[in-house]
Amino acid sequence: MRLFRELMWFFRLEKKSYSMGIFVLLLVALINLFPPYAVGVIVDGVGKRNMTEGILFKWSLLLLSATLLVYGLRYAWRLTIFGASSRLGRLLRKQLFEHFTRLSPQFYQQHRTGDLMAHATNDIQAIEMTAGVGVLTLVDSLTTGSLVVFSMAYFISWKLTLITLLPMPLMAWSTSYYGTLLHKRFHKAQAAFSDLNNKVLENISGVRVVRAFGEEEAEKKAFRTLSADVVEKNFAVAKVDALFEPTIQLIIGISFFLAISFGAKEVVNGSLSFGQLTQFTIYLGAFIWPMLAFGWLFNILERGRASYDRVNTLLTIKHEIVERDGVTDRVPSGEVAYQGASFTYPGAHKLVLKEIDVAVKPGQTLGIVGKTGSGKTTFFRMLMREFDLSKGDLRIGGNSIYNVTLGALRSSIGYVPQDNFLFSTLIAQNIAFGKPEATLEEIKAVAEIAAIHQDILRFEEQYGTMVGDRGVTLSGGQKQRISIARALLLKPEILILDDSLSAVDAKTEKTILQGLKETRTQKTTLISSHRLSAVEHADLIIVLHNGIIIERGSHAELMIIEGWYASTYRSQQLESLLEGGGA
Amino acid sequence: MVIRRLLRYLKPHYKALSIASMVLVFATFADVIGPILVKIFLDRHLVPRSFDQQALWLLGGGYLGLHFLSVGLHYYQLVSFNRIALKVIQALRVDVFKHVQRLGLVVFDKTPTGALVSRITNDTEAIKELFVGVLAALVQNFVFLIGVFIAMFSLDVRLATFCLALLPAILGLMVVYRGVSTKVYRIMRKELSRLNSKLNESIQGMNIVQAMRQEKRFKEEFAGINNAYYQSNMTNIRLESLFVRPAVDVIYTFALVLVLNFFGIQSLQGPIQIGVLYAFINYLDRFFEPVNMMMQRLSQFQQSLVAAERVFELLDDRRLTRAVNDVGAASILDGQIEFKNVSFSYDGGQDVLKNVSFTAYSGQTVALVGHTGSGKSTVANLLMRFYSVTRGEILIDSVPLTEFSEDELRTKVGLVAQDPFLFVGNIAKNISLSRPTVSEKQVGEAASFVQADEFILKLPQGFEEPIGERGATLSSGQRQLICFARTIAGNPKILVLDEATASVDTETEEAIKTALEKMRQGRTTIAIAHRLSTIQDADLILVLHSGIIVERGRHAELLRTEGLYHKMFMMQQGTL
């Protein structure tokens, strides 16, 4: 019930729908008391043989109109209450999505996509269920239940009502007992199923080993054992699950028996008419549903609460990057300068960047090289404010990046990430991602610089080709080049290529670098790469090692130092020779 | 079609199914007789006020007895149907799993792992609902209907005939509902999957969205899809409100009015049996409960069918591994391997191996080198018979590879794969696998042969040390050593090492090197090498480039020719 309190904000928001819906629901419960009464009247008329055609016609008509009225009303409350709960789902999904767009990359590293998806779909569905079926069940079972009991007691006989309801507590007790039992067994069944799932996953991902050692039979045997276990655990669930219906049937049957035998006595006494007895049994039948529903309600609430808690936890996560007061939204430009920049990832002790001092003037290119884990990507993340520096400052055109808005900072930067993620839409739309209003001419122009134009022309639909599952499968190199074009279209003050030439061949790399040189005059370009040929032309190259700059200078200068850069450069030259077949 | 195929799985449970159905019939009849007893009580005792003690006890006892019996039988019946459904699903699951074990590796290359797992577990689980929910309900309702009608006919033929007219009305409602709901349901699924993929894509590409400041556009796009899903949801709610429970209730009331009028009009002409009226009203009430249930199960039924279709699609996948040869009598004695003009293509288009020919004599080591994509792993895949040769022939001891039985090939040819794959279990089990020929003693010997026993015995539980998913608790070098022991425990005649040194760490590097040398002794070895230092003593080194052998010879010879191998070697030495 706590969940209903927590959802109060929404009920208030949808005040009209809920009050309307509940009002209609109550109306339906009231009208539904009428048909048994009408039946009672007709049966009495038939029994006492004082029935006339007129009476029969009148009551039949009333009965039918009541039903049609109820049909309409039921349609109405379903639409209002279930509609409102669907709107809750829509609202929560929207809130969650908007929240997602504000969370930092750190958040996405800590949470798996699958889990986030589950929160936005399954959990929200469970909450929707509470706000819809949950509310309905609560209102309906309470009102129908009490109205039915009231009618039986008030209109017919309170003594008889008391007697017939005698076995009902037993039903409440047993269903709740089964519920706990079921809960436990269900968990075991889930665990068994998950074991089976893992086995299959292992088998399929290790298929080569399984085949090489002829393990198929053993695997089949293991699978059979596990799936037999699933059957056993599920059967244990079924055994309890199957208890519900017969138990309810049993108790209702006893109630009926009590109603008939004690009711008959009253009929003999003359304190009850025959029609009333019939009416009473129909009421009794109407009492089954509320009893059942109440047990069900707890189930819905339990699931809904767990889900709501999970979604709420997500929604309350704070974004780590905040803007200072009084920041300007002027897009920064000018010299990029790291000044004593140091950084430690939150929760870690190790410095990933240590006292980095480096500056690049507009029109210049900075190359950043070093082994995996040396801090290259972190270097860029500081500039884009995916994280904030632990110490030192970062300036663009002499102004600290912490003095401009996030939006302004990001619009000065064009970023091509390591993992080039494309969206499943048209190629043209992917390139125009950051500037949807771009013309096809603009798109083609940047595609040419990124050396992807020719590739695109070879597709049947050219720039109108779909990317992804439903379209073409692009090679890694093609994806990288499209991401480069995507960043270039923004004509950013600062262009960041984060090892984004790794999958293109040497010749194409050269073409792209040449194109960048020609078009990006007066703009800053930062390139990190494993392959040193990509930074050879840079005005300044820094070599990072464990977050420290260990070598710096132009290509020629670094080759003279004979350090890490020079030796790596030579061995890479060779490697590329080999890939070409040694020619 | 799908339904018929699913029903075929019921065949082995024919007996259990008949018993359960019989019990259901009895239970239903017990149910049906209840109101008749009440009718007798009302007509013979209550109305004429004749309360014969003995008869009343009999009636009351009979009613309660029948009720208890019916409750008991119902429980038995419910449990039986569940058991049958679970068994059917298990059989289906085992069938799918078995089939997957026979599928060619092509299928695994092309299908995402998640999709295959989902076919075997989740989709079969969805079919379960069909058997548990729908089948039992169908049988039960059918039996119940017959029971109710027999009772009605025995009470009053004319009225029962009227009631029979209800059936087409209900069936019609079902047909219409199913027709419309299928469409609406499909739209809803489509919208949901759009919502899911938008969400998935946005989460995965959020850094790009943020870096390019497209948050607003994405919020709007998501809101649009979110709203479309909401609209489809509303359509569904509208449809269910129109057709399901409220509509069935309307039909019920019409039936009720019909019965009441029938008796009412009769009562105008003469006295009627009031008990019969009571019984009819009661039957009508009971008749509509299962109808409501069936209507609600219809959408579930739809989902199960879709799942079943997917499962059968996988079961019908004919891309099997080459017909398993169980009768092949040829055996591998010397372990001489010969590739004769072997060409191979994964997709039937581009050849990844072109005219590869070489011979590895008994006990020799042949090494394959080349960069990624040169085709060297394909050689191993073909020798392991994971794929069939496109053109040319592979011979072992001068017998075509296809002539060997699966058993012979798997015992005599041992593979060490690139990725040291461990099963969940313990270390000993990972070394012995299910092979009956590998005793506990041999497990220990194999481990000490590859020097894996040193680290194994240091573990808290030694050979019994449990291994979790993917052996995450061990280093990659340790995992590789266990894989070595696993291969060597089978004492193969031929050894295929697919970049076996790819997973070393500084701690195990020495151990792996020595182990490899020892393993190769007395065995014909095909070694696919990344590090040239590990194969310098090979009897023959083949240098592959784009599927063609471009250089061949011994280490010293190849160095002298100063070709590709020479360059690779110098580069790895770091001396050039």
Interface residues (C-beta under 8 A of the other chain):
Chain A: P35 V39 I42 V43 G45 V46 G47 R49 M51 T52 E53 L56 W59 S60 L63 L64 A66 T67 L68 V70 Y71 R74 Y75 R78 L79 F82 G83 S86 R87 G89 R90 R93 K94 F97 E98 F100 T101 R102 L103 P105 Y108 T113 L116 M117 A120 T121 F193 L196 N197 N198 K199 V200 L201 E202 N203 I204 S205 G206 V207 R208 V209 V210 R211 A212 F213 G214 E215 E216 E217 A218 E219 K220 K221 F223 R224 S227 A228 V230 V231 N234 F235 A238 K239 D241 A242 L243 E245 P246 T247 Q249 L250 G253 I254 F257 I260 S261 A264 V267 V268 F274 T278 T281 I282 G285 M384 E386 G407 R410 S411 I413 Y415 P417 F421 F423 S424 F433 G434 P436 R486 L490 S567 R570 S571 L574 E575 L577 L578 E579 G581 G582
Chain B: G34 V38 F41 L42 H45 L46 V47 R49 F51 G60 Y63 L64 H67 F68 S70 V71 G72 H74 Y75 L78 V79 N82 R83 L86 K87 I89 Q90 R93 V94 F97 K98 V100 Q101 R102 L105 F108 T113 L116 V117 I120 T121 E125 V132 L192 L195 N196 S197 L199 N200 E201 S202 I203 Q204 G205 M206 N207 I208 V209 Q210 A211 M212 R213 Q214 E215 R217 F218 K219 F222 A223 N226 N227 Y229 Y230 N233 M234 I237 R238 E240 S241 L242 R245 P246 A247 D249 V250 T253 F254 L256 V257 L260 N261 F263 G264 I265 S267 L268 P271 I272 I274 L277 Y278 I281 N282 D285 T321 H371 M384 F386 E406 D407 R410 T411 V413 G414 L415 A417 F421 F423 V424 L433 S434 R435 E469 R486 G490 H545 S546 V550 G563 L564 K567 M568 M570 M571 G574 L576
